[in-house]
Amino acid sequence: MKKEKRQELKHSDKSRIALQKEKEREKKKKKRKIQYVKILFFFIFLLIIALVGWLLFQVPIQSIIVKDNEFFRDQEIIDMALIRDYPSTLKTPSYLIRKNIEKNIYIQSAKVEKKNWFTKVVITVDENRPLFYYETTGKTVLESGEEVEDTFAVPTLLNQVPSDVLENFIQEMGGVPLDILSRMSEIRYTPDEEDTQLFLISMNDGNYVYATLETENGKSKFQRIYNYIEYLEGSNEKKGVLHLEGGEYLDPYEKEKKK
């Protein structure tokens, strides 16, 4: 009897151990299944992220706005930026667009902003405008003071100007509005005993203008030419010599003929 009971106990222990092992195997299987599911979801998540990223990289620039350009047309600035074909907005970051534009010698600086979920590009430029053709060097002088071989529809500075006067002249010419600059034909440096910074400017409309770099109340008198059109309107569009170096008056040709 005792032997039979011992055998039954041993058999019961074996069954219990086998059952525990079976449960452990089941737990391990479940854990593996959970891990496989987690891995599967992780790869699906990565696939979704990759797909969304790919789709975002296909989104093109949809509109381009160019600001503060006078000398160059909008399309010319867009061509400088290398975005004529409206490429992917993410593949053409703002810094790259700015860098492409600033490579051009005729641009001093550029600012690029992206709006409307990066699909709208706003480019603001500070142009390095051609100011005049300097006959002494045979080159065109830009707003920055640099000289280039290219020729433009700008006035011609006929004679040599001392370097210190020329530097100030370039600075003041840089502020001349484009519509006034386009009216200038030739410029001659005409210093005298009283004014060593005097210039005579011939205009395309047949007028002449005396302008000086001398200052009055901390402001250059040369800037008076910025209002050239207003002076003409005030003189009833008469032709003559406009004196902006002193009293700001027009000496008409008609008066000289009567004499």
C-alpha positions in Angstrom: 0.0 0.0 0.0 2.8 2.4 1.0 4.6 1.7 -2.2 1.5 2.4 -4.3 0.9 5.7 -2.4 4.5 6.7 -3.1 4.2 5.9 -6.7 0.9 7.9 -6.9 2.6 10.9 -5.2 5.6 10.7 -7.6 3.2 10.5 -10.6 1.3 13.5 -9.2 4.5 15.5 -8.8 5.6 14.7 -12.3 2.2 15.7 -13.7 2.3 19.0 -11.7 5.8 19.7 -12.9 4.8 18.9 -16.5 1.8 21.1 -16.2 3.9 24.0 -14.9 6.4 23.5 -17.7 3.5 23.5 -20.2 2.2 26.8 -18.7 5.7 28.3 -18.9 5.9 27.3 -22.6 2.5 28.8 -23.3 3.6 32.1 -21.5 6.8 32.2 -23.6 4.8 31.7 -26.8 2.4 34.5 -25.8 5.3 36.8 -25.1 6.9 35.9 -28.4 3.6 36.6 -30.2 3.3 40.0 -28.4 6.9 40.9 -29.4 6.2 39.9 -33.0 3.1 42.1 -33.0 5.0 45.0 -31.5 7.8 44.6 -34.1 5.2 44.4 -36.8 3.4 47.6 -35.6 6.8 49.3 -35.3 7.7 48.5 -38.9 4.2 49.7 -40.0 4.8 52.9 -38.1 8.2 53.4 -39.8 6.6 52.7 -43.2 3.9 55.3 -42.5 6.5 57.9 -41.4 8.6 57.1 -44.5 5.6 57.4 -46.8 4.5 60.7 -45.2 8.1 62.0 -45.5 8.3 61.0 -49.1 5.0 62.7 -49.9 6.1 65.9 -48.1 9.3 65.9 -50.2 7.1 65.9 -53.3 5.2 69.0 -52.3 6.4 71.8 -54.7 6.7 75.5 -54.1 3.4 76.9 -55.2 3.9 80.7 -55.3 6.9 83.0 -55.3 6.8 86.7 -54.3 9.8 89.0 -54.9 10.1 92.3 -53.0 12.2 95.5 -53.2 13.6 94.8 -56.6 13.8 97.7 -59.0 16.6 97.0 -61.4 15.9 93.3 -61.9 12.6 91.8 -62.9 10.9 89.2 -60.7 11.7 86.4 -63.1 15.4 87.3 -63.1 15.5 87.1 -59.3 13.7 83.7 -59.5 16.2 82.5 -62.0 19.0 83.5 -59.7 17.4 81.5 -56.9 17.3 78.4 -59.2 13.6 77.9 -58.5 12.1 78.7 -61.9 10.5 75.2 -62.1 8.9 75.4 -58.7 10.8 72.5 -57.2 10.1 70.6 -53.9 10.0 73.1 -51.1 11.8 70.8 -48.7 14.6 70.0 -51.1 15.2 73.8 -51.6 15.5 75.2 -48.1 15.5 79.0 -47.5 19.2 79.2 -46.8 20.0 77.6 -50.2 17.7 79.9 -52.1 19.3 82.9 -50.3 22.8 81.6 -51.1 22.0 81.1 -54.8 20.8 84.7 -55.1 23.7 86.3 -53.2 26.2 84.6 -55.5 25.2 87.2 -58.1 27.4 90.3 -57.9 24.4 92.5 -58.6 22.7 91.4 -55.3 24.1 92.8 -52.0 21.9 90.6 -49.7 18.7 88.6 -49.8 16.1 87.5 -47.2 14.0 84.4 -47.8 10.8 83.4 -45.9 8.5 80.5 -46.4 4.8 80.7 -45.5 1.6 78.7 -46.0 3.1 75.4 -44.9 6.4 76.2 -46.7 4.6 76.4 -50.1 4.9 80.2 -50.5 8.3 81.7 -50.9 8.8 85.4 -50.2 12.2 86.8 -51.4 13.3 90.3 -50.3 16.4 91.6 -52.1 18.8 94.5 -51.6 20.2 95.1 -55.1 23.7 96.1 -56.0 22.5 98.4 -58.7 24.7 99.6 -61.6 25.0 103.4 -61.1 27.1 104.8 -63.8 29.7 104.0 -66.5 33.1 105.4 -65.4 34.9 106.5 -68.6 38.2 106.7 -66.8 38.3 103.0 -66.0 36.1 101.8 -68.8 33.8 99.9 -66.4 30.4 100.2 -64.8 30.4 101.2 -61.1 28.0 99.4 -58.8 26.3 100.6 -55.6 28.8 98.7 -53.5 31.7 100.5 -55.3 32.7 97.4 -57.3 33.3 97.7 -61.0 32.2 95.3 -63.7 32.8 95.0 -67.4 29.1 94.7 -68.2 27.4 97.7 -69.7 23.9 99.0 -68.7 21.6 101.9 -69.5 23.1 104.1 -66.9 24.7 107.6 -67.1 28.3 108.1 -68.0 30.8 109.8 -65.7 33.0 111.6 -68.3 36.1 112.6 -66.3 38.3 111.4 -63.4 37.2 112.1 -59.9 39.4 112.1 -56.8 39.0 108.9 -54.8 37.6 110.5 -51.7 35.0 112.5 -53.7 34.2 109.5 -55.8 33.5 107.4 -52.7 30.9 110.0 -51.5 29.5 110.3 -55.0 28.9 106.6 -55.3 27.2 106.6 -51.9 24.8 109.4 -52.9 24.1 108.0 -56.4 23.1 104.8 -54.6 20.1 106.6 -53.2 18.9 108.1 -56.5 15.5 106.6 -57.4 15.6 104.4 -60.5 13.2 106.7 -62.5 15.5 109.7 -61.9 18.7 107.6 -62.6 17.2 106.6 -66.0 16.8 110.3 -66.9 20.5 111.0 -66.4 22.6 110.9 -69.5 26.1 112.3 -68.7 27.9 113.5 -65.6 30.9 115.7 -65.4 32.9 116.5 -62.3 33.2 120.4 -62.3 34.9 121.6 -59.1 35.6 125.3 -58.6 37.3 127.4 -55.9 34.2 127.5 -53.8 33.0 123.9 -54.3 35.3 121.0 -54.8 32.5 118.5 -54.9 30.4 120.0 -57.7 28.9 117.9 -60.6 27.1 118.9 -63.8 24.5 116.4 -64.9 22.9 116.4 -68.3 19.4 114.9 -68.4 17.8 113.0 -71.3 15.0 115.6 -71.4 17.5 118.4 -72.4 18.0 120.0 -68.9 21.2 120.3 -67.0 21.5 120.0 -63.2 24.3 121.3 -61.0 24.5 119.1 -57.9 27.0 119.1 -55.0 28.1 116.6 -52.4 28.4 119.4 -49.8 26.2 119.1 -46.8 23.6 121.4 -45.3 22.3 120.7 -41.8 24.0 117.4 -41.8 22.4 116.3 -45.1 24.0 116.1 -48.5 22.7 118.7 -51.0 23.1 116.0 -53.7 19.9 114.4 -52.4 17.9 117.3 -53.8 18.1 115.6 -57.2 15.9 112.8 -55.8 13.1 115.3 -56.2 14.0 116.3 -59.8 10.5 115.7 -61.2 8.9 118.0 -58.5 11.4 120.8 -59.5 10.3 120.5 -63.1 6.7 120.6 -62.2 7.3 123.7 -60.2 9.0 125.5 -63.1 6.1 124.7 -65.5 8.3 122.1 -67.4 10.6 124.8 -68.7 14.0 123.8 -70.1 17.2 125.1 -68.6 19.9 124.7 -66.0 18.6 123.6 -62.6 20.8 124.8 -59.8 20.6 122.5 -56.8 24.0 123.4 -55.4 22.8 126.6 -53.9 19.4 128.3 -54.1 17.5 125.6 -55.8 16.3 127.5 -58.9 15.9 126.9 -62.7 17.8 129.2 -65.0 15.7 128.8 -68.2 17.2 128.7 -71.7 14.6 131.2 -73.0 16.0 133.9 -70.8 19.5 133.3 -72.2 18.2 133.6 -75.8 16.5 137.0 -75.1 19.8 138.3 -74.0 
